[in-house]
Amino acid sequence: MGAKNMNGDRRPTLEAVAALAGVGRGTVSRVINGSPKVSEKARDAVQQAIQELGYVPNRAARALVTRRTDTVALVVSESELRVFDEPYFAGTIRGIGSALSETGLQLILAMAQSEQDHERLEHYLTGQHVDGVLLISLHGADPLPGRLEAMGVPTVIGGRPVGLTPYSYVDVDNRAGARQAVKYLLGKGRRRIATIAGPQDMGVGVDRLAGYRDALLATGMTEIVAYGDFSEESGITATRKLLAEHPDLDAVFTASDPMALGAMRVLREEGRTIPEDVAVIGFDDSPAGAHSSPALTTVHQPTEAMGRQMAHLLIARINGEHLEQPVVILDTHLVERASA
């Protein structure tokens, strides 16, 4: 027996819609699933019948037929604290959300740091709960993207991973952005330029350090490198180490805005004026950098555009389309403010 509505009537069926519209059951299915292979006349008739009868498509039944869940997962390999604290994530997630909102796809957010988290998540993601997966902030040669692809789950990565070559990813030109920042410092007459690099198990960390090295290479200057994890706290620790070992440094290029803000805090504590004694450049172009004192010179990376591109690539893959450009690299540019 069919389910009854509040008036005691049976819930209208697909067949009832087809009969009222004067079309076949298949035509009704095609209209509901948004197929273009339906005439305008038939589509209008079906939509009118749906409205008259108050028909509600059974999503669970549709999922059985189409194997679609209309759900996409975004997996972030970081702690919740980092995800909600750092500007990169907010921008990327906004971009993903805006692209998906036009499609009716739901977004679920999963944070997985430990190996155990990853295993549990892999089991869920390959169990036909989602149509596709977006991954950001991968560390090392993470096996998850490869396993998802092997199980037939379309996957798109944000940021070039280290140690693996995925089919599809979106990144910004981190190396060129870092190179531009350091060349800017050289142009300002800075001669003892340090960098606070990001994690070297991430493409973004490797590429921004490579850009710093590119710029210094032609000058014959000594590299001064400390490492952080993109957080403000790590910027503070790294700057203390740099000042202790290289008290004569006159500029710091950091691989993220939070690390730059941490560096500025330590420089002020140590009585160094910014930019007179030490110039500082970040990488993100975050709102916090624009409002720091002095305002932070930084490399702009288009995080929202990156999120949108990731979502568009994934939607195309879910729909079985061939990607002409499965890898997208977006440009960066320097935003000149008062700190350098």
Rosetta silent file (secondary structure, phi, psi, omega in degrees, C-alpha in Angstrom):
SEQUENCE: MGAKNMNGDRRPTLEAVAALAGVGRGTVSRVINGSPKVSEKARDAVQQAIQELGYVPNRAARALVTRRTDTVALVVSESELRVFDEPYFAGTIRGIGSALSETGLQLILAMAQSEQDHERLEHYLTGQHVDGVLLISLHGADPLPGRLEAMGVPTVIGGRPVGLTPYSYVDVDNRAGARQAVKYLLGKGRRRIATIAGPQDMGVGVDRLAGYRDALLATGMTEIVAYGDFSEESGITATRKLLAEHPDLDAVFTASDPMALGAMRVLREEGRTIPEDVAVIGFDDSPAGAHSSPALTTVHQPTEAMGRQMAHLLIARINGEHLEQPVVILDTHLVERASA
SCORE:     score description
SCORE:     0.000 S_00000001
   1 L     0.000  140.867  179.690    0.000    0.000    0.000 S_00000001
   2 L   -74.777  156.871  177.684    1.198    3.545   -0.816 S_00000001
   3 L   -67.202  147.276  179.936    1.820    6.082    1.929 S_00000001
   4 E  -104.094  150.167  176.517   -1.109    8.354    2.778 S_00000001
   5 L   -91.648 -172.801 -172.726   -1.047   12.107    3.164 S_00000001
   6 L   -63.347  -26.069  179.905   -2.747   14.141    5.911 S_00000001
   7 L   -86.232    2.977  179.678   -6.147   13.973    4.176 S_00000001
   8 L    87.916   -2.883  179.034   -5.966   10.186    4.104 S_00000001
   9 L   -80.993  155.335  174.167   -5.320   10.124    0.339 S_00000001
  10 E   -69.980  147.540  176.247   -2.523    8.079   -1.122 S_00000001
  11 L   -64.783  131.671 -177.105    0.621   10.017   -2.054 S_00000001
  12 L   -60.570  139.532 -177.145    0.469   10.664   -5.827 S_00000001
  13 L   -97.956  170.743  175.445    2.692    8.308   -7.821 S_00000001
  14 H   -60.187  -39.037  179.789    4.869    8.781  -10.864 S_00000001
  15 H   -63.066  -40.220 -179.706    2.249    6.856  -12.848 S_00000001
  16 H   -63.728  -39.197  177.927   -0.494    9.269  -11.752 S_00000001
  17 H   -63.748  -44.885 -179.105    1.635   12.209  -12.963 S_00000001
  18 H   -61.117  -43.604 -178.657    2.255   10.448  -16.296 S_00000001
  19 H   -63.703  -45.384 -178.219   -1.480    9.714  -16.777 S_00000001
  20 H   -66.818  -37.181 -179.146   -2.537   13.297  -16.011 S_00000001
  21 H   -79.732  -14.199 -179.025    0.185   14.759  -18.267 S_00000001
  22 L    71.603   33.082  178.483   -0.652   12.303  -21.043 S_00000001
  23 L  -130.892  173.305  178.071    2.962   11.112  -21.350 S_00000001
  24 L   -78.949  162.440 -179.468    4.947    7.978  -20.547 S_00000001
  25 H   -59.095  -39.471 -179.206    6.527    7.220  -17.195 S_00000001
  26 H   -60.888  -37.134  179.514   10.040    7.634  -18.700 S_00000001
  27 H   -65.017  -41.563  178.255    9.247   11.199  -19.785 S_00000001
  28 H   -60.977  -44.650  178.691    8.203   12.106  -16.229 S_00000001
  29 H   -58.465  -44.060 -177.938   11.490   10.620  -14.919 S_00000001
  30 H   -64.209  -39.855  178.485   13.499   12.625  -17.432 S_00000001
  31 H   -63.380  -45.690 -177.731   11.759   15.879  -16.452 S_00000001
  32 H   -63.547  -36.273 -178.068   12.347   15.215  -12.725 S_00000001
  33 L   -88.150    5.428  175.192   16.037   14.410  -13.325 S_00000001
  34 L    73.050   23.378  179.980   16.546   17.550  -15.432 S_00000001
  35 L   -69.829  139.689  178.793   17.319   15.708  -18.665 S_00000001
  36 L   -77.693   -9.854 -174.135   17.415   17.953  -21.761 S_00000001
  37 L   -84.070   50.643  178.782   15.946   15.131  -23.910 S_00000001
  38 L  -139.636  138.028  178.457   12.322   16.238  -23.397 S_00000001
  39 L   -70.635  155.844 -178.378   10.209   18.545  -25.579 S_00000001
  40 H   -61.554  -39.374 -179.071    9.090   21.823  -24.066 S_00000001
  41 H   -61.376  -46.640 -179.646    5.431   20.831  -24.469 S_00000001
  42 H   -65.589  -40.815  179.835    5.937   17.562  -22.571 S_00000001
  43 H   -60.876  -46.058  178.949    7.976   19.293  -19.871 S_00000001
  44 H   -59.427  -43.482 -178.649    5.236   21.897  -19.290 S_00000001
  45 H   -63.103  -43.209 -179.711    2.558   19.181  -19.136 S_00000001
  46 H   -65.718  -45.122 -178.465    4.555   17.142  -16.596 S_00000001
  47 H   -64.029  -35.325  177.891    5.343   20.180  -14.419 S_00000001
  48 H   -66.809  -42.601  179.853    1.658   21.189  -14.420 S_00000001
  49 H   -64.387  -40.014  178.598    0.610   17.645  -13.432 S_00000001
  50 H   -60.288  -42.798 -178.946    3.229   17.589  -10.651 S_00000001
  51 H   -66.590  -46.419 -178.994    1.839   20.861   -9.310 S_00000001
  52 H   -61.153  -41.633 -175.446   -1.828   19.779   -9.534 S_00000001
  53 H   -86.606  -15.896 -176.504   -1.215   16.456   -7.811 S_00000001
  54 L    70.027   34.936 -177.897    1.356   17.758   -5.284 S_00000001
  55 L   -70.875  133.731  176.529    3.754   15.009   -6.354 S_00000001
  56 L  -117.298  117.971 -179.884    7.039   14.825   -4.394 S_00000001
  57 L   -59.528  140.056  178.748    9.850   12.800   -6.032 S_00000001
  58 L   -86.071  101.382 -174.556   11.114    9.961   -3.858 S_00000001
  59 H   -63.537  -35.567 -179.147   14.825   10.806   -3.545 S_00000001
  60 H   -64.964  -42.569  179.029   15.684    7.464   -1.948 S_00000001
  61 H   -66.040  -39.849  179.605   14.117    5.556   -4.857 S_00000001
  62 H   -62.729  -40.279 -179.564   15.840    7.869   -7.337 S_00000001
  63 H   -62.521  -35.653  178.184   19.176    7.257   -5.642 S_00000001
  64 H   -63.465  -39.082 -178.067   18.693    3.489   -6.091 S_00000001
  65 H   -76.588  -48.821 -171.819   18.173    3.950   -9.834 S_00000001
  66 H   -89.923  -12.797 -174.229   20.747    6.662  -10.562 S_00000001
  67 L    61.434   22.741  179.661   23.285    5.695   -7.853 S_00000001
  68 L  -106.173  142.464  178.438   23.452    9.427   -7.071 S_00000001
  69 L  -110.688  -10.741 -175.806   23.266   10.861   -3.549 S_00000001
  70 L    58.796   29.333 -179.963   23.465   14.583   -4.521 S_00000001
  71 E  -128.967  138.178  178.332   26.098   14.942   -1.793 S_00000001
  72 E  -123.921  137.593  178.833   29.728   16.019   -2.069 S_00000001
  73 E  -102.494  138.724  170.293   32.290   15.703    0.739 S_00000001
  74 E  -109.568  117.070 -178.579   35.011   18.237    1.484 S_00000001
  75 E  -105.921  124.442  178.738   37.847   16.568    3.403 S_00000001
  76 E  -116.855  121.752 -177.428   40.344   18.793    5.228 S_00000001
  77 L   -88.306   57.162  178.892   43.426   17.101    6.691 S_00000001
  78 L  -144.187  171.247  176.699   43.773   19.582    9.566 S_00000001
  79 L   -76.221  158.319  177.342   42.391   20.164   13.061 S_00000001
  80 H   -56.883  -39.643 -178.506   39.087   22.015   13.553 S_00000001
  81 H   -56.395  -46.060 -178.813   41.005   24.842   15.230 S_00000001
  82 H   -65.496  -44.635 -174.743   43.063   25.442   12.076 S_00000001
  83 H   -61.428  -40.765 -176.449   40.091   25.186    9.719 S_00000001
  84 H   -90.794   -3.642 -175.552   38.032   27.796   11.560 S_00000001
  85 H  -104.424  -29.115 -169.656   41.002   30.001   12.408 S_00000001
  86 L  -105.184  136.664 -170.007   42.922   30.452    9.180 S_00000001
  87 H   -62.128  -30.829 -177.999   41.754   32.629    6.266 S_00000001
  88 H   -56.025  -45.190 -175.542   42.728   30.201    3.500 S_00000001
  89 H   -67.776  -43.095 -178.948   40.078   27.672    4.546 S_00000001
  90 H   -59.022  -45.909 -178.853   37.246   30.182    4.896 S_00000001
  91 H   -63.317  -46.497 -178.094   37.852   31.573    1.395 S_00000001
  92 H   -63.509  -44.195 -178.566   38.131   28.167   -0.257 S_00000001
  93 H   -65.652  -37.788  176.075   35.008   26.812    1.466 S_00000001
  94 H   -59.246  -45.119 -179.753   33.053   29.951    0.466 S_00000001
  95 H   -63.087  -43.387  178.603   34.052   29.396   -3.161 S_00000001
  96 H   -62.381  -46.636 -179.092   33.090   25.716   -3.066 S_00000001
  97 H   -59.911  -42.243 -177.528   29.753   26.542   -1.421 S_00000001
  98 H   -67.708  -36.946  179.053   28.854   29.214   -3.965 S_00000001
  99 H   -70.500  -38.537 -178.488   29.569   26.895   -6.922 S_00000001
 100 H   -73.819  -28.676 -176.840   27.612   24.000   -5.402 S_00000001
 101 H   -62.321  -24.844 -179.996   24.622   26.187   -4.452 S_00000001
 102 L   -79.227   -8.948 -172.074   23.835   26.565   -8.163 S_00000001
 103 L  -111.438  -14.108 -175.868   23.590   22.767   -8.588 S_00000001
 104 L    84.115    1.973  177.484   21.460   21.538   -5.687 S_00000001
 105 L   -79.232  139.633  177.440   24.362   19.405   -4.417 S_00000001
 106 E   -89.148  146.428  178.089   24.784   19.252   -0.638 S_00000001
 107 E  -111.554  128.690  171.869   28.227   19.777    0.917 S_00000001
 108 E  -114.221  140.145 -176.723   29.414   17.835    3.942 S_00000001
 109 E  -106.469  129.071  178.339   32.608   18.868    5.730 S_00000001
 110 E  -128.913  131.847  177.157   34.918   16.263    7.254 S_00000001
 111 E  -110.979  128.006 -175.618   38.106   16.940    9.166 S_00000001
 112 L  -138.367  113.765 -179.427   40.591   14.101    9.416 S_00000001
 113 L  -104.582  -48.277 -174.476   44.022   14.452   10.977 S_00000001
 114 L   -83.649  166.401  177.685   45.046   11.044   12.302 S_00000001
 115 H   -61.546  -38.254  179.280   45.535    7.819   10.350 S_00000001
 116 H   -62.415  -44.316  176.703   42.540    6.391   12.216 S_00000001
 117 H   -56.564  -45.333 -177.150   40.368    9.346   11.095 S_00000001
 118 H   -63.143  -41.477 -179.175   41.467    8.741    7.511 S_00000001
 119 H   -64.331  -45.172 -179.135   40.625    5.023    7.613 S_00000001
 120 H   -62.558  -42.336 -178.486   37.166    5.652    9.056 S_00000001
 121 H   -66.837  -41.752  179.337   36.550    8.375    6.505 S_00000001
 122 H   -58.775  -42.670  179.099   37.760    6.255    3.589 S_00000001
 123 H   -59.450  -42.573 -179.412   35.269    3.538    4.580 S_00000001
 124 H   -68.966  -47.406 -173.927   32.451    6.100    4.589 S_00000001
 125 H   -67.717  -28.113  179.909   33.440    7.866    1.348 S_00000001
 126 L   -93.049    4.022 -177.224   33.738    4.639   -0.644 S_00000001
 127 L   -97.058   29.255  177.784   30.413    3.294    0.698 S_00000001
 128 L    60.566   32.512  175.819   28.218    5.139   -1.861 S_00000001
 129 L   -92.132  -19.382 -177.442   27.363    7.931    0.595 S_00000001
 130 L  -135.246  155.642  178.441   28.737   10.690   -1.660 S_00000001
 131 L   -86.820  -22.534 -178.117   28.939   11.401   -5.409 S_00000001
 132 E  -168.866  166.986 -175.529   32.422   12.955   -5.231 S_00000001
 133 E  -134.017  135.648  171.465   35.125   14.229   -2.899 S_00000001
 134 E  -108.175  135.029 -178.733   37.106   17.482   -2.616 S_00000001
 135 E  -124.475  130.331  172.987   40.344   17.310   -0.616 S_00000001
 136 E  -130.493  154.481  177.190   42.365   20.231    0.748 S_00000001
 137 L    67.400   40.066  177.470   45.482   20.534    2.873 S_00000001
 138 L   -70.447  142.130  176.829   46.879   17.086    2.073 S_00000001
 139 L  -114.226  134.682  175.938   50.156   16.179    3.789 S_00000001
 140 L    61.855 -162.943  179.899   52.761   13.872    2.260 S_00000001
 141 L   -85.674   67.852 -177.616   51.838   11.077   -0.125 S_00000001
 142 L   -61.399  125.264 -177.141   48.356   10.664    1.374 S_00000001
 143 L   -75.191  -11.736 -172.757   46.866    7.420   -0.015 S_00000001
 144 H   -57.775  -48.815 -178.612   43.242    8.629    0.261 S_00000001
 145 H   -57.979  -42.561 -179.734   42.876   10.287   -3.209 S_00000001
 146 H   -63.593  -40.233 -178.934   44.275    7.216   -4.984 S_00000001
 147 H   -68.861  -38.868  178.390   42.013    4.846   -3.071 S_00000001
 148 H   -62.986  -47.192  179.747   38.936    6.957   -3.771 S_00000001
 149 H   -60.516  -41.682 -179.697   39.713    7.064   -7.507 S_00000001
 150 H   -62.478  -29.706  179.061   40.335    3.294   -7.523 S_00000001
 151 L   -88.984    5.833  176.921   36.865    2.812   -5.995 S_00000001
 152 L    82.073   17.975  178.250   35.315    4.985   -8.711 S_00000001
 153 L   -96.519  113.268  179.204   34.743    8.068   -6.527 S_00000001
 154 L   -58.032  136.530 -173.704   35.545   11.260   -8.516 S_00000001
 155 E  -136.879  136.982  173.902   38.098   13.331   -6.611 S_00000001
 156 E  -131.004  136.156 -175.138   39.523   16.856   -6.980 S_00000001
 157 E  -109.206  141.901  173.301   42.346   18.197   -4.794 S_00000001
 158 E   -99.359  117.035 -177.529   43.011   21.764   -3.664 S_00000001
 159 L    92.916  127.641 -179.914   46.766   22.450   -3.663 S_00000001
 160 L   -62.848  122.771 -179.785   49.386   20.353   -5.448 S_00000001
 161 L   -78.997  161.749  176.635   50.179   17.377   -3.220 S_00000001
 162 L   -98.132  134.844  173.127   53.722   16.118   -2.544 S_00000001
 163 L    86.106    2.821  174.818   54.615   12.569   -3.549 S_00000001
 164 L  -152.115  153.374  179.661   51.645   11.858   -5.802 S_00000001
 165 L  -115.977   95.772 -177.869   50.289   13.034   -9.130 S_00000001
 166 L   -74.618  161.102  178.884   46.494   13.243   -8.930 S_00000001
 167 L   -66.077  -43.365 -174.439   44.292   13.305  -12.014 S_00000001
 168 L  -137.008  128.345  173.879   42.708   16.643  -11.122 S_00000001
 169 E  -151.663  161.559  177.293   43.739   19.487   -8.827 S_00000001
 170 E  -123.216  135.603  179.410   43.530   23.276   -8.479 S_00000001
 171 E  -146.551  170.070  170.960   46.389   25.375   -7.130 S_00000001
 172 E  -105.848  162.863 -178.828   47.758   28.898   -7.193 S_00000001
 173 L   -79.280   77.764 -174.896   51.178   29.754   -8.638 S_00000001
 174 H   -63.063  -38.719 -177.152   52.858   29.678   -5.232 S_00000001
 175 H   -65.157  -46.337  179.908   56.399   29.695   -6.580 S_00000001
 176 H   -64.863  -38.766  179.452   55.872   32.803   -8.733 S_00000001
 177 H   -62.307  -44.316  179.272   54.076   34.593   -5.859 S_00000001
 178 H   -66.841  -42.127  179.732   56.945   33.948   -3.436 S_00000001
 179 H   -59.460  -43.161  179.889   59.542   34.941   -6.047 S_00000001
 180 H   -62.891  -41.393 -178.788   57.733   38.238   -6.656 S_00000001
 181 H   -62.904  -44.785 -176.911   57.601   39.004   -2.923 S_00000001
 182 H   -71.848  -37.343  176.596   61.335   38.417   -2.393 S_00000001
 183 H   -62.765  -35.168  177.361   62.282   40.365   -5.538 S_00000001
 184 H   -62.202  -43.735  178.995   60.215   43.256   -4.157 S_00000001
 185 H   -64.346  -40.537  177.207   62.270   43.141   -0.919 S_00000001
 186 H   -61.779  -40.208  179.428   65.512   43.078   -2.947 S_00000001
 187 H   -64.776  -24.284  178.082   64.269   46.095   -4.904 S_00000001
 188 L   -87.617    6.384  176.747   63.801   47.914   -1.589 S_00000001
 189 L    85.708   12.982  179.050   67.496   47.366   -0.822 S_00000001
 190 L   -77.337  136.236 -174.620   67.052   44.533    1.708 S_00000001
 191 L  -124.183   -9.965  177.087   70.119   42.317    1.913 S_00000001
 192 L  -124.168   76.252 -172.582   69.515   39.928    4.847 S_00000001
 193 E   -97.045  118.689  177.519   66.212   38.387    3.840 S_00000001
 194 E   -98.136  162.668  170.338   64.901   35.461    5.901 S_00000001
 195 E  -131.155  145.132  167.869   61.919   33.243    5.147 S_00000001
 196 E  -106.715  104.825 -174.955   59.542   31.353    7.388 S_00000001
 197 E   -84.624  158.849  175.857   58.629   28.429    5.137 S_00000001
 198 L   -84.925 -178.236 -178.898   55.551   26.223    5.408 S_00000001
 199 L   -59.571  137.278 -176.867   55.530   22.429    5.967 S_00000001
 200 L   -87.241    5.350  172.443   57.687   20.609    3.425 S_00000001
 201 L   -98.575   15.245  177.870   55.253   17.677    3.188 S_00000001
 202 L  -129.981  139.133  179.651   52.854   19.985    1.311 S_00000001
 203 H   -54.366  -40.503 -178.436   53.240   21.315   -2.249 S_00000001
 204 H   -62.757  -39.033  178.816   52.407   24.829   -1.071 S_00000001
 205 H   -67.618  -44.500  179.671   55.237   24.728    1.501 S_00000001
 206 H   -64.207  -46.250 -174.461   57.753   23.383   -1.007 S_00000001
 207 H   -68.225  -38.702 -179.578   56.754   25.822   -3.787 S_00000001
 208 H   -70.318  -33.007  175.321   56.842   28.989   -1.658 S_00000001
 209 H   -69.509  -39.151  178.703   60.291   28.078   -0.356 S_00000001
 210 H   -62.454  -38.607  178.072   61.432   27.388   -3.948 S_00000001
 211 H   -63.800  -39.934  176.104   60.205   30.861   -4.981 S_00000001
 212 H   -60.768  -45.837 -178.616   62.242   32.446   -2.182 S_00000001
 213 H   -66.195  -39.310  177.297   65.315   30.510   -3.327 S_00000001
 214 H   -53.834  -47.868 -174.575   64.728   31.468   -6.995 S_00000001
 215 H   -67.351  -35.799 -177.795   64.814   35.169   -6.109 S_00000001
 216 H   -80.276  -24.708 -172.935   67.974   34.902   -3.996 S_00000001
 217 H   -51.763  -48.583 -176.055   69.847   32.652   -6.420 S_00000001
 218 L   -69.716  -16.593 -174.076   70.956   35.399   -8.802 S_00000001
 219 L   -92.215  -18.667 -176.597   72.155   37.626   -5.923 S_00000001
 220 L    75.441    9.639 -179.647   74.557   35.192   -4.266 S_00000001
 221 L   -75.914  155.839  179.444   72.983   36.050   -0.877 S_00000001
 222 L   -77.857  137.472  174.270   72.846   33.515    1.933 S_00000001
 223 L   -74.326  139.673  173.858   69.538   31.755    2.568 S_00000001
 224 E  -126.998  104.878 -170.451   68.100   32.230    6.055 S_00000001
 225 E  -123.084  130.384  168.247   65.319   29.663    6.551 S_00000001
 226 E  -124.714  163.201 -175.590   63.084   28.751    9.477 S_00000001
 227 E  -122.516  143.089  175.438   60.004   26.504    9.279 S_00000001
 228 L  -135.427 -172.011 -179.878   56.439   26.855   10.518 S_00000001
 229 L  -120.761   23.204 -178.898   53.069   25.204    9.926 S_00000001
 230 L    82.651   -9.478 -177.927   51.236   28.318    8.583 S_00000001
 231 L   -86.459  158.541  179.271   49.824   29.174   12.045 S_00000001
 232 H   -61.370  -41.326 -179.307   50.485   32.413   13.940 S_00000001
 233 H   -57.176  -43.525 -178.878   51.985   30.453   16.836 S_00000001
 234 H   -69.821  -28.776  175.855   54.579   28.858   14.530 S_00000001
 235 H   -66.409  -37.704  178.216   55.408   32.324   13.126 S_00000001
 236 H   -64.538  -50.924 -178.810   56.166   33.532   16.640 S_00000001
 237 H   -59.913  -45.967 -177.228   58.448   30.562   17.418 S_00000001
 238 H   -65.022  -38.547 -178.256   60.265   30.775   14.059 S_00000001
 239 H   -68.321  -38.506  177.114   60.888   34.544   14.353 S_00000001
 240 H   -60.404  -42.428  179.673   62.394   34.167   17.840 S_00000001
 241 H   -64.721  -44.699 -179.111   64.754   31.518   16.423 S_00000001
 242 H   -61.346  -45.464 -178.138   65.647   33.703   13.414 S_00000001
 243 H   -66.788  -35.334  179.336   66.427   36.772   15.544 S_00000001
 244 H   -66.729  -38.935 -175.728   68.555   34.727   17.948 S_00000001
 245 H   -89.855  -28.219 -176.296   70.628   33.245   15.093 S_00000001
 246 L  -135.806   69.426 -175.756   70.587   36.202   12.655 S_00000001
 247 L   -62.215  -15.711 -177.817   70.125   39.442   14.632 S_00000001
 248 L   -92.471    7.854 -178.272   71.138   41.468   11.564 S_00000001
 249 L   -63.421  144.838 -177.505   68.245   40.306    9.337 S_00000001
 250 L  -121.466    4.163  175.971   66.419   43.179    7.645 S_00000001
 251 E  -160.631  149.705  175.623   63.429   41.414    6.032 S_00000001
 252 E  -133.905  123.038  170.596   61.207   38.358    6.520 S_00000001
 253 E  -101.923  121.048 -179.007   59.088   36.719    3.828 S_00000001
 254 E  -109.117  147.850 -175.390   56.584   34.346    5.459 S_00000001
 255 L   -80.578    5.434  173.272   54.644   31.614    3.657 S_00000001
 256 L  -159.478  155.783  177.037   51.316   32.693    5.226 S_00000001
 257 H   -63.115  -45.656  178.785   49.661   35.801    6.706 S_00000001
 258 H   -56.105  -39.813  178.110   49.140   34.247   10.162 S_00000001
 259 H   -66.228  -35.764  177.835   52.890   33.490   10.346 S_00000001
 260 H   -64.310  -41.481  179.698   53.615   37.084    9.229 S_00000001
 261 H   -65.204  -37.205  175.561   51.375   38.452   12.002 S_00000001
 262 H   -64.072  -41.557  179.424   53.232   36.240   14.500 S_00000001
 263 H   -62.779  -43.485 -179.367   56.558   37.550   13.154 S_00000001
 264 H   -63.182  -36.287  179.808   55.429   41.177   13.495 S_00000001
 265 H   -62.460  -46.147 -179.218   54.400   40.572   17.079 S_00000001
 266 H   -66.627  -42.115 -179.666   57.883   39.258   18.005 S_00000001
 267 H   -59.534  -41.998  178.575   59.666   42.053   16.094 S_00000001
 268 H   -64.307  -43.108  179.512   57.654   44.676   18.030 S_00000001
 269 H   -59.664  -35.602 -177.683   58.430   42.909   21.329 S_00000001
 270 L   -86.005    5.552  176.494   62.135   42.988   20.423 S_00000001
 271 L    77.359   17.653  177.232   61.961   46.726   19.715 S_00000001
 272 L   -89.376  133.812  177.393   62.385   46.412   15.927 S_00000001
 273 L   -87.569  145.380 -178.798   60.407   48.914   13.858 S_00000001
 274 L  -116.836  122.369    8.534   58.477   47.628   10.818 S_00000001
 275 L   -98.994    2.854 -172.487   59.415   48.229    8.008 S_00000001
 276 L   -55.836  -53.345 -179.751   62.370   50.524    8.907 S_00000001
 277 L   -81.130  -49.496 -177.430   64.416   47.866   10.741 S_00000001
 278 L  -135.737  122.436  174.908   62.763   44.749    9.357 S_00000001
 279 E   -85.506  147.401 -179.694   60.327   44.547    6.428 S_00000001
 280 E  -131.515  133.099  173.926   57.672   41.806    6.535 S_00000001
 281 E  -127.522  136.866  177.475   55.685   40.201    3.701 S_00000001
 282 E  -105.675 -166.833  178.230   53.000   37.537    4.101 S_00000001
 283 E  -149.961  112.541  178.379   51.094   35.253    1.722 S_00000001
 284 E   159.793  -47.376 -168.625   47.245   35.056    1.669 S_00000001
 285 L    63.170   56.278 -179.067   45.893   38.614    1.541 S_00000001
 286 L   -87.046  156.908  177.153   43.693   37.892    4.532 S_00000001
 287 H   -56.840  -36.631 -179.034   41.379   40.450    6.194 S_00000001
 288 H   -63.338  -36.395  179.332   43.537   40.295    9.364 S_00000001
 289 H   -66.742  -36.581 -179.587   46.604   41.337    7.351 S_00000001
 290 H   -67.126  -26.927 -175.528   44.806   44.347    5.906 S_00000001
 291 L  -106.494    8.688  179.330   43.950   45.555    9.419 S_00000001
 292 L   -75.948  172.464  179.623   47.244   44.827   11.197 S_00000001
 293 L  -126.048  112.819   -6.114   49.527   47.608   12.374 S_00000001
 294 L   -70.048  162.422  179.320   51.328   48.370   10.128 S_00000001
 295 L   -60.718  140.277 -169.699   49.085   46.936    7.389 S_00000001
 296 L   -83.980  124.925  167.720   50.672   43.803    5.933 S_00000001
 297 E   -72.925  132.819 -170.800   52.231   43.680    2.468 S_00000001
 298 E  -154.463  164.656  175.930   51.231   40.251    1.179 S_00000001
 299 E   -94.955  123.433  179.477   50.771   37.994   -1.831 S_00000001
 300 E   -78.613  128.236  171.080   47.121   37.723   -2.853 S_00000001
 301 L  -120.017  132.626 -173.833   45.920   34.213   -3.590 S_00000001
 302 L   -80.557   78.973 -174.163   42.388   33.836   -5.010 S_00000001
 303 H   -64.782  -39.832 -179.732   41.044   31.301   -2.507 S_00000001
 304 H   -65.110  -41.958  178.057   37.370   31.718   -3.445 S_00000001
 305 H   -62.529  -35.919  178.632   38.161   31.260   -7.145 S_00000001
 306 H   -63.494  -45.882  178.113   40.165   28.178   -6.193 S_00000001
 307 H   -61.334  -43.545  179.549   37.172   26.716   -4.325 S_00000001
 308 H   -62.528  -44.155  179.763   34.826   27.477   -7.242 S_00000001
 309 H   -61.672  -42.480  178.229   37.203   25.866   -9.748 S_00000001
 310 H   -58.117  -47.161 -178.866   37.494   22.745   -7.578 S_00000001
 311 H   -63.833  -43.181 -179.560   33.713   22.443   -7.381 S_00000001
 312 H   -61.854  -42.454  178.887   33.254   22.993  -11.154 S_00000001
 313 H   -63.280  -41.780 -178.784   35.834   20.304  -11.966 S_00000001
 314 H   -66.896  -42.242  179.191   34.200   17.864   -9.552 S_00000001
 315 H   -59.056  -44.076  179.166   30.689   18.508  -10.913 S_00000001
 316 H   -60.677  -42.420  179.902   31.977   17.836  -14.436 S_00000001
 317 H   -67.084  -40.299  178.441   33.579   14.571  -13.289 S_00000001
 318 H   -61.257  -37.523 -179.847   30.437   13.468  -11.437 S_00000001
 319 L   -80.991    4.214  175.874   28.470   14.075  -14.656 S_00000001
 320 L    76.094   18.559 -179.393   30.951   11.913  -16.555 S_00000001
 321 L   -81.162  148.443  174.922   32.330   14.764  -18.663 S_00000001
 322 L   -79.588  129.650 -179.558   35.859   14.620  -20.092 S_00000001
 323 L   -87.860  118.393  175.772   37.994   17.368  -18.537 S_00000001
 324 L   -65.956  -40.464 -179.958   39.940   19.374  -21.111 S_00000001
 325 L  -127.909   85.162 -177.942   41.974   20.913  -18.269 S_00000001
 326 L   -70.878  -17.695  177.732   41.963   18.648  -15.196 S_00000001
 327 E  -115.290  125.698 -179.259   44.718   20.789  -13.582 S_00000001
 328 E  -121.597  125.727  177.292   44.063   24.516  -13.035 S_00000001
 329 E  -114.848  122.885 -177.168   46.751   26.931  -11.776 S_00000001
 330 E   -99.649  149.359 -178.114   45.564   30.415  -10.729 S_00000001
 331 L   -77.991  156.139  173.887   47.702   33.561  -10.668 S_00000001
 332 L  -117.738  167.377  170.864   48.822   35.485   -7.578 S_00000001
 333 E  -152.772  155.583 -177.613   49.830   39.151   -7.227 S_00000001
 334 E   -81.755  134.848  175.533   51.583   41.313   -4.641 S_00000001
 335 E  -108.459  109.688 -175.950   49.474   43.665   -2.503 S_00000001
 336 L   -83.381  121.838  174.720   51.694   46.555   -1.383 S_00000001
 337 L  -131.218 -151.259 -168.853   50.938   47.967    2.069 S_00000001
 338 L   -89.622  -12.726 -170.592   52.992   49.495    4.888 S_00000001
 339 L   -82.263   -6.672  179.563   54.941   46.540    6.336 S_00000001
 340 L  -147.696    0.000    0.000   57.504   46.321    3.504 S_00000001
